[in-house]
Amino acid sequence: MDIGVDRPGELLTFSLALNEERAATPARMAAFHAQVADRLRALPGVRAVGGAMALPLSGEDYNTTVYIEGRPDPAPGEDSRAGFQPTLPGYFATLGLRLVAGRDLAASDGADAPRVVVVNETFARRFWGQQSPIGRRLRLSKNASAPTRTVVGVVPDVRHRGPSSPARAEVFLPAAQMPFPSMAFVVRVTGDPMRLVRAARAAVAAIDPNQPLADIQTFETYVRRSTAQPRFLAGLLAGFGTLALLLAAVGIYGVMSWTVVERRREIGVRMAAGATPLAVAALVLRDGGRTLAAGLAIGVAAAAGLGRLVSGVLFGVRPADPVTYASTVAVLALVGAAALWLPAYRASRVDPVTALRE
């Protein structure tokens, strides 16, 4: 499943939930995460390291109300929320997300540096339309004395709430400016990512031997697990759809074969009167084609009405996608035509003398 991450097979991911000692103060949390990232970058085979509070497809829904500088505060009932993610420098580059505009968060964006954020494309469109968001300022608190943050970059949308949920507006903050006890690290390596597990454990243990690593897996495995349920449901629906297609083909074949048997005398009379085998086959195909067309029309109408029921297992496809409807109708028409062909062929081979004697 494509979620915008470049070459997920090269990524190792694990989580750190800081113990009480390490989470004692924001400064200690930020320092520990920075130390871990530095040690991981120094390991052989490591090409990039990053981290965020929650990975794509995690289903985590951390959000906050956004207050845009120069605009009135959101009115009661107005939805001005956006997801927020404290991230480590290099997070976007590690995932292979290319900046759309501006710059990435950097190590220089520390606790004492000016407050900055990176926003995704949905956030930029929602709050500034076609205008550039770079240099715009916002707050993440209703308190007017809260820090005002400057937008320094724009990144592509990534789905964090799951494969069936559309990308939402999101802001990404330097973890040093908003430390959080939990951090999901991503490490891009050369070769098999799982070979780095022992070295990653040792790197963390060198800083704090009492700090365990959790959820160690490749990003590819992580994506498969995160999408297991929708993939299972999609496979189940595909299996039932294939079975229904086969039953429809058998049904069309059976009905048309019986129709040919019932009309043998009529077909015999037509051929005795001069009808060619091709004309007889065309007659059967025409009659069957009308029934097939009526069935397709009813099926398309029913699918349009019931499409919303399967919207939860669709990814990247709308329930009313015209290309999907057109391709499905084409496949069903081909299967139906194939099921009609054999009865039509048998009808064209009827011996008029034998048929008239029956």
N, C-alpha and C positions, 0 to 999 in steps of 0.2 A: 504494500500500500504506500502510495506516494504522499508524504506529509511535508515535503519541501526540504528534508534533511539530505545532504549530499553524502553518498556512499556510507550508509549506516552500518555496513558490515565491518568498517574500520574503527568503530567506536566502542569503548568500554564505559560502562556507567556504574556508579555505586552511590550510596547515600551516606551522609554523616549526620547523625542527630547528636549534637554536642552534649556531653555530660554536664552535670551541675557546675563543676569547677570551670570548665571552658566557657560556659554560657553565663558566667557571673556578671560580666559587663559587656556592653556593645564593643568596646575596644578589644577585649580579649577574643570575642567571637570573630571579629574582622581579622585580627592578627593570625588566629589559628587557620582560618580558611586561606589566607594569603600564603602562609607557610606551607600548607599542604599542596597548594597549586604550584608553588616554586619547586618543591621536592619532586612532584610528579613530572614537571617539565624537564628536570635534569635526568630522568630515567632514560636508558637506551631505547631507541625505537619510538619514543613519544614525539609526535609532531605538533600537537596543540592540546591545550587544557582549558577548560571552562567550567562553569557551574551556574546553576540557577535554583531558586527555591522549589520549582516544580518543572519537570520535563514535559515536552509535548505529549499529548494524549493521556496525561496523568489523571485527568478528571478533576484536578484541584481547581477551586474557584475562589481564589483570593481576589477581592476587588475593593475599590475605594471610590469615593465621589471626587470628581475632578473639578477644579475651579480655575477657569482660564482668565489670565490677567487681561484687564480691559473690558471684560464682559460682566454683566450682572450675575450674581450667584444663581444657581439653578432654582427654579420655582418649585414649590411643594408638588410632588407627584412627577416632576420632570426627571427622566432617567439620564443622569450625567455620570454614571459609573463606568469604570474601566478596570480591567485586570491589572495587577501590578506584580512585578517580579524583581526582587533583588538578585543581581547577577554578578558573576566574577568577570574580570577582563578576559577577553578571548572567547567568550561563550558563543557568540554568533559565528565567528570564524571556525571554531571547532565543529559546529554543526554544519558548516558549509553554507551559511546564510549570508548572501552578499548584500552589503548596504545599498539601499535605494538612494539615499542622500545623506550628506553630512558625514560624521565620524562615529567610530565605535566608542564604547566606554573603555577607559584606559586606567592603568595602575595609578596615574597621576590624579585621578578623580577620588582622592582620599577623603577622610573624615573632615579635614580642615580645608578642603578645596571648595570652590563654588559648586552649588548643588546643580546637577545636570540629570537629564533623562534621555533615553532613546525611546521612540514610539514606533508602533507598527503602522502599516499602511491604512488599515481600517480606522485607527485612531486619527491619523492625519486627515483622512477624507471626512470623517465625522465632524471634527471640530474646526477644520480650516478649508474644507472643500478642495479646490484646485490651487489654493495658495500654498506656498512653501511654509512648513512648520518650523524650519530651522531658525533658531533665535527666539522663537515664541516662548512665553513663560507661563507657568501654571503652578498651582498648589494642590496638594493631596490631602488637605485638611480644611475644614470650615473655619478654623481659627485664623484670623487675618494675620496673626503674628507668626504663623508657621512658615518654614522656609519656602521661598519661591524657587522653582527649578526651571532651568533653561533647556529647551529641546536642542540637542546637538546632533541627532541622527534619526534616520528612518530605516526600518528593517522590514522584510516581507512578512506576511501573515503566517502564523503557524497555529494549528489547532491544539489548544491545551486542554479543553474540556472533554475531548473525545472525538472519534472520527465522524460521528453523526451530528456534532454541534458545529455550526459555522464559526469561523474565526471572529473573535470579539476585539474591541478596542483594548489595547494593552500598552502599559508603560513599563520600561525596564530601567531600574535604578542601579547605581554602583552599590554592591553589597557593603562596601566600606562606609557608605553614607546611610545605609539602613540595614544593619546586620540582623541576621535571622539565625536561630539555633540550628535549623535543618538546611542542608545544602545537598543537592544532587549534582555530583561531578560527572563530567563527560571528558573522556580522554581519547584523542585520535592517535592511532598507532600505525606502525608499519607491520603488516603481517597479522597473525591471529591475536585479537585483543585479549583473549583469556590467558595468554602467556604472561601478561603483565600483572595478573592478580597478586601473585606472591610479592612482587616488587612493590606494588601499590600498598599492600598491607604493611610491608616493612617501612615504607616511606612515612605512613601515618604513625606507626608505632614508634618511629624514631623521635617524633614530636611528643606523642602521648601514648604509651603502651596500653592505657586503660580506655582508649577511644576506639570502639569497634567500627568496622565497615559493614553496611547492610545492603541488601538487594544488588549484589554484584552480578552483572550479566552484560552480554553484548547489547548494543542498542537495537540490533536486529531482533534478538530474543525479546527484548522489552516491548518492541512494537508488536510482535506476534502475540504476546500475552495481553497487551492492552486492547488488541482488536480481535481477541479470540471469540468473544460472544457474537459480535456482528458478522464475523467471517463464518461462524458455525450456522447462524440463522440464514445468511446468504446462500451457503452451500446447501442447506436443507431446502430452501425455496427453489434453488436451481435443480435439485434432485426431483422435487415434486413437479417442477415445470417440465423437465425432460420426460418423466413418466406420463404426464398429461399429454405431451406432444406425441409420444408413442401410441397411447390409447386413442388419441384423435385420429392418427394415421390408420390404425387398425380398424377403427370404427368407420372411417370413410371408405376404406377398402371393402369392408364387409357389406356395408349398405349398398354400394355401387355394384358389387358382385351379385348380390341378391336381386338388385334391380335388373341387371342384364339377364339373369336366369328367368325372371318373371316376364321379360319382354322378348324372349327368344322368338316366339311366333311373330310378333310385330317386326322384329329385326329381319326375320326370314322373308316376310312379305315385302319389306322395303328393298331387300337385296334382290328378290325375284323381280321386283318392278324396275330394277336397274340401278339401285343405289350402290355406290362403290364402297369398298371396305374403309376407305379414308373418310367418306361421308358418315358412315355408321359410327366410326370412332369419334369423329367430331361431335356427333349427336350426344353420345354418352358423356364426353368431356364437357359439353356445353351445359347439359342438365346438372352434372355434378358441380361444375364451376359456379352455377347460381347458388347452390346450397352452401358451397365453400365461402363465397363472397358474403352471403347473409351471416354466416357464422363469424367471419372476421369482423364484420361491422358491429355485431353484438359484442364480440370480445373486446374490441377497442373501446366501445362505450363503457363496458363494465370495468375495464382496466383504468380508464380515466376517472371513474367514480370511486374506485377502491385503491387508487395509487397511494393515497396518504397513509394507508395502513402499513405499508412497507417502507415508508420514508425513513424510519429509524435505522434500517440496515443498508441504506444507500450512502455511498461516499463519492462525491464528485459528480453525481447524476441527480437531476431533478425528477420527481415523480412523473411530471408531464414532459419529459425530454423528447422532442420530436424525432431526433435521430434514433433513439431507442425504440420508439413506437414504429418507425418506418422499417428498421431492420427486423423487428419481431414479426411484423406483418409479412415482410418478404420471406422470412424463413418459414413461417406457417403456410404461406402460399406455395412455396416450393415443395414442402412436405405433402401438402394436400394434392398438388398436381402429380407428385410421384405415386400417391395412393390411388389416384384416379386412372393412372396410365394403364395398369394391368387389366382392370375390368374393361377399359375401352379397347385394349388390344384383343382381348378374348371376344368382345362383341364383333370386332371386325373380321374374326376368323370363323364366325358362325356359318355353317353350311345351310343355305336356304332350303334345300330339299329335305334334309333331316329335321330342321326346325318346323317345317310345315306338316310333317308326318306326326310330330309329337302331339 
